Amino acid sequence: MMNEKKIDFQCDIYVPSIMKIKDIDLSTILFNLLDNAIEACDHVTFQKFIFLSIEYRYHVLKIILRNSYNSKYHKGIQIGHGF
């Protein structure tokens, strides 16, 4: 999908094979982050990029996601979205 949308995607992931977070929870978090980043890139006319960094250290999972976005576009608040 990112190739079709011409989004430059880079990632650095350093995690052990076993962590205290459930696979389904981590998958849900990553899906939501990436889906939002792809949507933000849809509203950009210049260079589209997503950078994802995941690191697990001292029993802490750190996720950093940076993406291009259009500051003039705002999705607005959706009822029933999120927590």
Biopython code that builds the backbone (N, CA, C, O; Angstrom):
import numpy as np
from Bio.PDB.StructureBuilder import StructureBuilder

atoms = [
    (1, "MET", "N", (0.822, -1.189, 0.000)),
    (1, "MET", "CA", (0.000, 0.000, 0.000)),
    (1, "MET", "C", (0.869, 1.258, 0.000)),
    (1, "MET", "O", (0.553, 2.217, -0.703)),
    (2, "MET", "N", (1.952, 1.273, 0.770)),
    (2, "MET", "CA", (2.786, 2.470, 0.822)),
    (2, "MET", "C", (3.488, 2.702, -0.507)),
    (2, "MET", "O", (3.692, 3.850, -0.903)),
    (3, "ASN", "N", (3.860, 1.633, -1.202)),
    (3, "ASN", "CA", (4.455, 1.792, -2.527)),
    (3, "ASN", "C", (3.469, 2.418, -3.490)),
    (3, "ASN", "O", (3.829, 3.312, -4.255)),
    (4, "GLU", "N", (2.229, 1.958, -3.463)),
    (4, "GLU", "CA", (1.198, 2.507, -4.341)),
    (4, "GLU", "C", (0.968, 3.988, -4.081)),
    (4, "GLU", "O", (0.702, 4.748, -5.013)),
    (5, "LYS", "N", (1.069, 4.403, -2.827)),
    (5, "LYS", "CA", (0.825, 5.801, -2.449)),
    (5, "LYS", "C", (2.104, 6.628, -2.485)),
    (5, "LYS", "O", (2.096, 7.809, -2.137)),
    (6, "LYS", "N", (3.201, 6.005, -2.906)),
    (6, "LYS", "CA", (4.508, 6.674, -3.015)),
    (6, "LYS", "C", (4.958, 7.277, -1.683)),
    (6, "LYS", "O", (5.398, 8.424, -1.613)),
    (7, "ILE", "N", (4.832, 6.467, -0.633)),
    (7, "ILE", "CA", (5.267, 6.869, 0.708)),
    (7, "ILE", "C", (6.601, 6.188, 0.992)),
    (7, "ILE", "O", (6.717, 4.965, 0.909)),
    (8, "ASP", "N", (7.602, 6.990, 1.327)),
    (8, "ASP", "CA", (8.905, 6.454, 1.702)),
    (8, "ASP", "C", (8.798, 5.923, 3.134)),
    (8, "ASP", "O", (8.558, 6.695, 4.063)),
    (9, "PHE", "N", (8.974, 4.621, 3.317)),
    (9, "PHE", "CA", (8.845, 3.997, 4.632)),
    (9, "PHE", "C", (10.187, 3.460, 5.086)),
    (9, "PHE", "O", (10.858, 2.726, 4.362)),
    (10, "GLN", "N", (10.568, 3.839, 6.300)),
    (10, "GLN", "CA", (11.787, 3.328, 6.911)),
    (10, "GLN", "C", (11.475, 2.910, 8.334)),
    (10, "GLN", "O", (10.628, 3.511, 8.995)),
    (11, "CYS", "N", (12.162, 1.876, 8.804)),
    (11, "CYS", "CA", (11.942, 1.450, 10.180)),
    (11, "CYS", "C", (13.220, 0.888, 10.783)),
    (11, "CYS", "O", (14.060, 0.312, 10.092)),
    (12, "ASP", "N", (13.340, 1.070, 12.075)),
    (12, "ASP", "CA", (14.399, 0.479, 12.895)),
    (12, "ASP", "C", (13.692, -0.218, 14.040)),
    (12, "ASP", "O", (13.040, 0.431, 14.858)),
    (13, "ILE", "N", (13.814, -1.531, 14.104)),
    (13, "ILE", "CA", (13.107, -2.304, 15.123)),
    (13, "ILE", "C", (14.107, -3.199, 15.849)),
    (13, "ILE", "O", (14.776, -4.034, 15.241)),
    (14, "TYR", "N", (14.193, -3.007, 17.146)),
    (14, "TYR", "CA", (15.085, -3.795, 17.999)),
    (14, "TYR", "C", (14.289, -4.283, 19.200)),
    (14, "TYR", "O", (14.174, -3.580, 20.204)),
    (15, "VAL", "N", (13.748, -5.475, 19.096)),
    (15, "VAL", "CA", (12.959, -6.045, 20.184)),
    (15, "VAL", "C", (13.331, -7.525, 20.350)),
    (15, "VAL", "O", (13.703, -8.187, 19.381)),
    (16, "PRO", "N", (13.230, -8.030, 21.565)),
    (16, "PRO", "CA", (13.462, -9.457, 21.770)),
    (16, "PRO", "C", (12.279, -10.271, 21.256)),
    (16, "PRO", "O", (11.201, -9.729, 21.013)),
    (17, "SER", "N", (12.484, -11.540, 21.097)),
    (17, "SER", "CA", (11.398, -12.399, 20.599)),
    (17, "SER", "C", (10.288, -12.582, 21.633)),
    (17, "SER", "O", (9.155, -12.899, 21.274)),
    (18, "ILE", "N", (10.603, -12.388, 22.902)),
    (18, "ILE", "CA", (9.598, -12.524, 23.962)),
    (18, "ILE", "C", (9.548, -11.224, 24.758)),
    (18, "ILE", "O", (10.561, -10.750, 25.272)),
    (19, "MET", "N", (8.331, -10.654, 24.847)),
    (19, "MET", "CA", (8.108, -9.441, 25.639)),
    (19, "MET", "C", (6.859, -9.650, 26.479)),
    (19, "MET", "O", (6.137, -10.630, 26.296)),
    (20, "LYS", "N", (6.607, -8.734, 27.390)),
    (20, "LYS", "CA", (5.439, -8.862, 28.259)),
    (20, "LYS", "C", (4.152, -8.378, 27.600)),
    (20, "LYS", "O", (3.068, -8.602, 28.139)),
    (21, "ILE", "N", (4.248, -7.725, 26.455)),
    (21, "ILE", "CA", (3.057, -7.261, 25.754)),
    (21, "ILE", "C", (2.544, -8.382, 24.849)),
    (21, "ILE", "O", (3.328, -9.083, 24.208)),
    (22, "LYS", "N", (1.239, -8.541, 24.805)),
    (22, "LYS", "CA", (0.639, -9.584, 23.968)),
    (22, "LYS", "C", (0.781, -9.209, 22.498)),
    (22, "LYS", "O", (0.717, -8.033, 22.141)),
    (23, "ASP", "N", (0.972, -10.211, 21.653)),
    (23, "ASP", "CA", (1.110, -9.986, 20.214)),
    (23, "ASP", "C", (-0.079, -9.218, 19.645)),
    (23, "ASP", "O", (0.097, -8.313, 18.830)),
    (24, "ILE", "N", (-1.271, -9.572, 20.065)),
    (24, "ILE", "CA", (-2.474, -8.923, 19.539)),
    (24, "ILE", "C", (-2.514, -7.451, 19.948)),
    (24, "ILE", "O", (-2.951, -6.608, 19.164)),
    (25, "ASP", "N", (-2.061, -7.129, 21.171)),
    (25, "ASP", "CA", (-2.043, -5.733, 21.620)),
    (25, "ASP", "C", (-1.028, -4.922, 20.824)),
    (25, "ASP", "O", (-1.321, -3.805, 20.397)),
    (26, "LEU", "N", (0.153, -5.474, 20.624)),
    (26, "LEU", "CA", (1.182, -4.785, 19.850)),
    (26, "LEU", "C", (0.734, -4.617, 18.402)),
    (26, "LEU", "O", (0.953, -3.563, 17.804)),
    (27, "SER", "N", (0.116, -5.633, 17.842)),
    (27, "SER", "CA", (-0.390, -5.552, 16.466)),
    (27, "SER", "C", (-1.442, -4.456, 16.332)),
    (27, "SER", "O", (-1.444, -3.708, 15.353)),
    (28, "THR", "N", (-2.323, -4.362, 17.300)),
    (28, "THR", "CA", (-3.378, -3.340, 17.281)),
    (28, "THR", "C", (-2.776, -1.941, 17.343)),
    (28, "THR", "O", (-3.194, -1.051, 16.602)),
    (29, "ILE", "N", (-1.812, -1.748, 18.210)),
    (29, "ILE", "CA", (-1.162, -0.439, 18.345)),
    (29, "ILE", "C", (-0.464, -0.054, 17.043)),
    (29, "ILE", "O", (-0.634, 1.059, 16.546)),
    (30, "LEU", "N", (0.322, -0.982, 16.495)),
    (30, "LEU", "CA", (1.061, -0.692, 15.268)),
    (30, "LEU", "C", (0.129, -0.457, 14.084)),
    (30, "LEU", "O", (0.378, 0.434, 13.272)),
    (31, "PHE", "N", (-0.937, -1.239, 13.975)),
    (31, "PHE", "CA", (-1.902, -1.043, 12.893)),
    (31, "PHE", "C", (-2.500, 0.353, 12.979)),
    (31, "PHE", "O", (-2.581, 1.053, 11.970)),
    (32, "ASN", "N", (-2.918, 0.767, 14.169)),
    (32, "ASN", "CA", (-3.542, 2.073, 14.348)),
    (32, "ASN", "C", (-2.561, 3.201, 14.020)),
    (32, "ASN", "O", (-2.917, 4.149, 13.321)),
    (33, "LEU", "N", (-1.334, 3.100, 14.521)),
    (33, "LEU", "CA", (-0.325, 4.118, 14.240)),
    (33, "LEU", "C", (-0.054, 4.237, 12.743)),
    (33, "LEU", "O", (-0.046, 5.339, 12.193)),
    (34, "LEU", "N", (0.167, 3.102, 12.091)),
    (34, "LEU", "CA", (0.492, 3.125, 10.665)),
    (34, "LEU", "C", (-0.696, 3.562, 9.818)),
    (34, "LEU", "O", (-0.524, 4.281, 8.834)),
    (35, "ASP", "N", (-1.886, 3.139, 10.187)),
    (35, "ASP", "CA", (-3.090, 3.542, 9.456)),
    (35, "ASP", "C", (-3.277, 5.057, 9.531)),
    (35, "ASP", "O", (-3.593, 5.696, 8.527)),
    (36, "ASN", "N", (-3.084, 5.629, 10.715)),
    (36, "ASN", "CA", (-3.198, 7.079, 10.883)),
    (36, "ASN", "C", (-2.112, 7.812, 10.098)),
    (36, "ASN", "O", (-2.380, 8.846, 9.485)),
    (37, "ALA", "N", (-0.896, 7.286, 10.112)),
    (37, "ALA", "CA", (0.209, 7.919, 9.387)),
    (37, "ALA", "C", (-0.029, 7.883, 7.880)),
    (37, "ALA", "O", (0.237, 8.865, 7.187)),
    (38, "ILE", "N", (-0.524, 6.767, 7.374)),
    (38, "ILE", "CA", (-0.830, 6.653, 5.943)),
    (38, "ILE", "C", (-1.927, 7.637, 5.565)),
    (38, "ILE", "O", (-1.848, 8.292, 4.525)),
    (39, "GLU", "N", (-2.938, 7.740, 6.399)),
    (39, "GLU", "CA", (-4.031, 8.692, 6.134)),
    (39, "GLU", "C", (-3.505, 10.130, 6.127)),
    (39, "GLU", "O", (-3.914, 10.932, 5.288)),
    (40, "ALA", "N", (-2.607, 10.459, 7.050)),
    (40, "ALA", "CA", (-2.029, 11.804, 7.080)),
    (40, "ALA", "C", (-1.244, 12.076, 5.799)),
    (40, "ALA", "O", (-1.292, 13.182, 5.262)),
    (41, "CYS", "N", (-0.529, 11.079, 5.317)),
    (41, "CYS", "CA", (0.246, 11.229, 4.082)),
    (41, "CYS", "C", (-0.659, 11.426, 2.866)),
    (41, "CYS", "O", (-0.240, 12.033, 1.880)),
    (42, "ASP", "N", (-1.880, 10.928, 2.923)),
    (42, "ASP", "CA", (-2.821, 11.104, 1.816)),
    (42, "ASP", "C", (-3.126, 12.573, 1.545)),
    (42, "ASP", "O", (-3.534, 12.923, 0.437)),
    (43, "HIS", "N", (-2.935, 13.430, 2.535)),
    (43, "HIS", "CA", (-3.273, 14.847, 2.411)),
    (43, "HIS", "C", (-2.045, 15.725, 2.187)),
    (43, "HIS", "O", (-2.102, 16.944, 2.349)),
    (44, "VAL", "N", (-0.937, 15.091, 1.814)),
    (44, "VAL", "CA", (0.321, 15.800, 1.593)),
    (44, "VAL", "C", (0.621, 15.824, 0.095)),
    (44, "VAL", "O", (0.440, 14.823, -0.599)),
    (45, "THR", "N", (1.079, 16.974, -0.394)),
    (45, "THR", "CA", (1.430, 17.077, -1.816)),
    (45, "THR", "C", (2.933, 17.016, -2.034)),
    (45, "THR", "O", (3.386, 16.829, -3.164)),
    (46, "PHE", "N", (3.712, 17.171, -0.973)),
    (46, "PHE", "CA", (5.163, 17.097, -1.083)),
    (46, "PHE", "C", (5.644, 15.700, -0.704)),
    (46, "PHE", "O", (4.857, 14.754, -0.739)),
    (47, "GLN", "N", (6.902, 15.551, -0.346)),
    (47, "GLN", "CA", (7.480, 14.237, -0.048)),
    (47, "GLN", "C", (6.736, 13.549, 1.097)),
    (47, "GLN", "O", (6.621, 14.090, 2.197)),
    (48, "LYS", "N", (6.240, 12.357, 0.817)),
    (48, "LYS", "CA", (5.510, 11.569, 1.815)),
    (48, "LYS", "C", (6.473, 10.588, 2.473)),
    (48, "LYS", "O", (7.200, 9.867, 1.789)),
    (49, "PHE", "N", (6.475, 10.564, 3.806)),
    (49, "PHE", "CA", (7.370, 9.633, 4.492)),
    (49, "PHE", "C", (6.738, 9.153, 5.797)),
    (49, "PHE", "O", (5.908, 9.835, 6.398)),
    (50, "ILE", "N", (7.155, 7.962, 6.213)),
    (50, "ILE", "CA", (6.823, 7.405, 7.519)),
    (50, "ILE", "C", (8.095, 6.760, 8.055)),
    (50, "ILE", "O", (8.737, 5.963, 7.371)),
    (51, "PHE", "N", (8.447, 7.110, 9.271)),
    (51, "PHE", "CA", (9.590, 6.501, 9.947)),
    (51, "PHE", "C", (9.103, 5.897, 11.255)),
    (51, "PHE", "O", (8.497, 6.581, 12.081)),
    (52, "LEU", "N", (9.371, 4.618, 11.433)),
    (52, "LEU", "CA", (8.943, 3.887, 12.624)),
    (52, "LEU", "C", (10.166, 3.339, 13.345)),
    (52, "LEU", "O", (11.016, 2.682, 12.743)),
    (53, "SER", "N", (10.244, 3.617, 14.643)),
    (53, "SER", "CA", (11.324, 3.100, 15.470)),
    (53, "SER", "C", (10.707, 2.395, 16.673)),
    (53, "SER", "O", (9.864, 2.960, 17.370)),
    (54, "ILE", "N", (11.133, 1.158, 16.908)),
    (54, "ILE", "CA", (10.646, 0.396, 18.058)),
    (54, "ILE", "C", (11.857, -0.176, 18.779)),
    (54, "ILE", "O", (12.738, -0.783, 18.170)),
    (55, "GLU", "N", (11.880, 0.030, 20.077)),
    (55, "GLU", "CA", (13.007, -0.424, 20.886)),
    (55, "GLU", "C", (12.483, -0.923, 22.228)),
    (55, "GLU", "O", (11.586, -0.319, 22.816)),
    (56, "TYR", "N", (13.035, -2.003, 22.697)),
    (56, "TYR", "CA", (12.649, -2.572, 23.988)),
    (56, "TYR", "C", (13.894, -2.604, 24.863)),
    (56, "TYR", "O", (14.853, -3.325, 24.586)),
    (57, "ARG", "N", (13.854, -1.797, 25.935)),
    (57, "ARG", "CA", (14.997, -1.729, 26.840)),
    (57, "ARG", "C", (14.519, -1.599, 28.271)),
    (57, "ARG", "O", (13.593, -0.841, 28.560)),
    (58, "TYR", "N", (15.138, -2.321, 29.142)),
    (58, "TYR", "CA", (14.826, -2.259, 30.571)),
    (58, "TYR", "C", (13.328, -2.458, 30.826)),
    (58, "TYR", "O", (12.734, -1.758, 31.646)),
    (59, "HIS", "N", (12.731, -3.409, 30.123)),
    (59, "HIS", "CA", (11.315, -3.759, 30.256)),
    (59, "HIS", "C", (10.372, -2.633, 29.838)),
    (59, "HIS", "O", (9.232, -2.564, 30.295)),
    (60, "VAL", "N", (10.859, -1.754, 28.968)),
    (60, "VAL", "CA", (10.040, -0.657, 28.452)),
    (60, "VAL", "C", (10.047, -0.714, 26.932)),
    (60, "VAL", "O", (11.103, -0.789, 26.304)),
    (61, "LEU", "N", (8.857, -0.678, 26.352)),
    (61, "LEU", "CA", (8.730, -0.667, 24.899)),
    (61, "LEU", "C", (8.548, 0.781, 24.452)),
    (61, "LEU", "O", (7.594, 1.451, 24.849)),
    (62, "LYS", "N", (9.475, 1.251, 23.622)),
    (62, "LYS", "CA", (9.418, 2.626, 23.124)),
    (62, "LYS", "C", (9.110, 2.583, 21.632)),
    (62, "LYS", "O", (9.836, 1.967, 20.850)),
    (63, "ILE", "N", (8.020, 3.249, 21.251)),
    (63, "ILE", "CA", (7.618, 3.321, 19.850)),
    (63, "ILE", "C", (7.623, 4.787, 19.446)),
    (63, "ILE", "O", (6.983, 5.624, 20.082)),
    (64, "ILE", "N", (8.355, 5.083, 18.378)),
    (64, "ILE", "CA", (8.382, 6.434, 17.829)),
    (64, "ILE", "C", (7.941, 6.334, 16.379)),
    (64, "ILE", "O", (8.464, 5.521, 15.617)),
    (65, "LEU", "N", (6.983, 7.160, 16.003)),
    (65, "LEU", "CA", (6.535, 7.205, 14.619)),
    (65, "LEU", "C", (6.509, 8.660, 14.173)),
    (65, "LEU", "O", (5.896, 9.514, 14.813)),
    (66, "ARG", "N", (7.184, 8.920, 13.068)),
    (66, "ARG", "CA", (7.185, 10.259, 12.470)),
    (66, "ARG", "C", (6.648, 10.126, 11.053)),
    (66, "ARG", "O", (6.969, 9.173, 10.343)),
    (67, "ASN", "N", (5.834, 11.081, 10.650)),
    (67, "ASN", "CA", (5.299, 11.050, 9.291)),
    (67, "ASN", "C", (5.059, 12.462, 8.777)),
    (67, "ASN", "O", (4.905, 13.410, 9.548)),
    (68, "SER", "N", (5.033, 12.574, 7.459)),
    (68, "SER", "CA", (4.683, 13.860, 6.866)),
    (68, "SER", "C", (3.191, 14.088, 7.056)),
    (68, "SER", "O", (2.409, 13.143, 7.166)),
    (69, "TYR", "N", (2.818, 15.353, 7.092)),
    (69, "TYR", "CA", (1.406, 15.690, 7.280)),
    (69, "TYR", "C", (1.163, 17.098, 6.746)),
    (69, "TYR", "O", (2.098, 17.873, 6.549)),
    (70, "ASN", "N", (-0.074, 17.404, 6.522)),
    (70, "ASN", "CA", (-0.494, 18.723, 6.081)),
    (70, "ASN", "C", (-1.127, 19.419, 7.277)),
    (70, "ASN", "O", (-2.185, 19.007, 7.751)),
    (71, "SER", "N", (-0.484, 20.466, 7.763)),
    (71, "SER", "CA", (-0.982, 21.138, 8.971)),
    (71, "SER", "C", (-2.324, 21.835, 8.749)),
    (71, "SER", "O", (-2.996, 22.208, 9.711)),
    (72, "LYS", "N", (-2.715, 22.012, 7.494)),
    (72, "LYS", "CA", (-4.004, 22.661, 7.206)),
    (72, "LYS", "C", (-5.162, 21.679, 7.200)),
    (72, "LYS", "O", (-6.324, 22.083, 7.220)),
    (73, "TYR", "N", (-4.845, 20.383, 7.173)),
    (73, "TYR", "CA", (-5.894, 19.360, 7.186)),
    (73, "TYR", "C", (-6.121, 18.895, 8.622)),
    (73, "TYR", "O", (-5.171, 18.577, 9.337)),
    (74, "HIS", "N", (-7.384, 18.858, 9.037)),
    (74, "HIS", "CA", (-7.729, 18.353, 10.359)),
    (74, "HIS", "C", (-8.941, 17.456, 10.225)),
    (74, "HIS", "O", (-9.974, 17.865, 9.696)),
    (75, "LYS", "N", (-8.812, 16.257, 10.698)),
    (75, "LYS", "CA", (-9.866, 15.253, 10.576)),
    (75, "LYS", "C", (-11.073, 15.572, 11.446)),
    (75, "LYS", "O", (-12.199, 15.231, 11.084)),
    (76, "GLY", "N", (-10.862, 16.208, 12.561)),
    (76, "GLY", "CA", (-11.961, 16.501, 13.477)),
    (76, "GLY", "C", (-12.190, 15.363, 14.449)),
    (76, "GLY", "O", (-11.635, 14.275, 14.296)),
    (77, "ILE", "N", (-12.995, 15.618, 15.427)),
    (77, "ILE", "CA", (-13.307, 14.625, 16.459)),
    (77, "ILE", "C", (-14.437, 13.727, 15.959)),
    (77, "ILE", "O", (-15.465, 14.198, 15.473)),
    (78, "GLN", "N", (-14.217, 12.438, 16.092)),
    (78, "GLN", "CA", (-15.230, 11.477, 15.688)),
    (78, "GLN", "C", (-15.836, 10.817, 16.928)),
    (78, "GLN", "O", (-15.112, 10.342, 17.802)),
    (79, "ILE", "N", (-17.138, 10.792, 16.993)),
    (79, "ILE", "CA", (-17.816, 10.166, 18.124)),
    (79, "ILE", "C", (-17.594, 8.648, 18.060)),
    (79, "ILE", "O", (-17.763, 8.021, 17.014)),
    (80, "GLY", "N", (-17.212, 8.081, 19.204)),
    (80, "GLY", "CA", (-17.013, 6.638, 19.279)),
    (80, "GLY", "C", (-15.621, 6.198, 18.816)),
    (80, "GLY", "O", (-15.367, 4.999, 18.693)),
    (81, "HIS", "N", (-14.729, 7.137, 18.561)),
    (81, "HIS", "CA", (-13.378, 6.792, 18.095)),
    (81, "HIS", "C", (-12.403, 6.880, 19.261)),
    (81, "HIS", "O", (-12.397, 7.874, 19.986)),
    (82, "GLY", "N", (-11.588, 5.864, 19.447)),
    (82, "GLY", "CA", (-10.614, 5.865, 20.534)),
    (82, "GLY", "C", (-11.248, 5.497, 21.855)),
    (82, "GLY", "O", (-12.313, 4.881, 21.903)),
    (83, "PHE", "N", (-10.579, 5.882, 22.924)),
    (83, "PHE", "CA", (-11.055, 5.539, 24.262)),
    (83, "PHE", "C", (-11.857, 6.657, 24.864)),
    (83, "PHE", "O", (-12.335, 6.535, 25.991)),
]
sb = StructureBuilder()
sb.init_structure("model")
sb.init_model(0)
sb.init_chain("A")
sb.init_seg("    ")
for serial, (resi, resn, name, xyz) in enumerate(atoms, 1):
    if name == "N":
        sb.init_residue(resn, " ", resi, " ")
    sb.init_atom(name, np.array(xyz, "f"), 0.0, 1.0, " ", f" {name:<3s}", serial, name[0])
structure = sb.get_structure()
